[in-house]
Amino acid sequence: MMVRAMTLAAAAMGGGCVNVTAPDKPIEINLNISVTQEVVYRLDNSAKELIKENPGIF
């Protein structure tokens, strides 16, 4: 029983080897982001009236 436990322990210790290497090329991350800007404006009552009276201003 003791020999079996030692064999399993040795196998577990030797089997967990992991190699990590750096890639040859740099990692490239493409972010396709669409940025939409919405402009909101508010006019006070006198400005609204002025625009209604003079539609050719703009």
N, C-alpha and C positions, 0 to 999 in steps of 0.2 A: 504494500500500500504506500509506503514511504517513497519508494522508487518511482512509482506512478505519479505521485504528487510533485516530485522534483522534476520529472520529465515534462509535465504540463507547465510548470512554472518556467522552465528554461525555454520552452516553445513560445510561451506568451511573451517573454522578455525579448526574444530574438525576432519575433514576427512583427513588431510594431515600428519598424523603421520607415520613416517618411523623408523623401528628398524634396526640397523646395528650391526651385531655380527661377531666376528672373527671366522674363521674356526678352527675345532679341529686339523686338520693336516696342516702342512706347504704346501704352494703352490709350486708345482714342475713344472719346465719348462724344457723340453727336447729339446735341440738344436742339431739336427743331421746335422753337418756341415762337408762337405768333402773339405779338403784343398789340392789343387794340386799345386805343385810348379814346375814351368817350368824354366829350366836353359838355358839361351841363351849365347853362347860364339861366339866371332869373332876372327879370326886369321888374322894376317897381311900376306902380300904376301910371305915374306921369310919363315914363318912358314908353310904356305900351300905348298910351293915348297919342303920344307924339308920332310913333310909327304908324298908327292907324290913320292919322290925319295927313301924313306925308309919306305915302308908300314908296315914292321914288328916292328916298334918302339912301337906301342901300341898293 
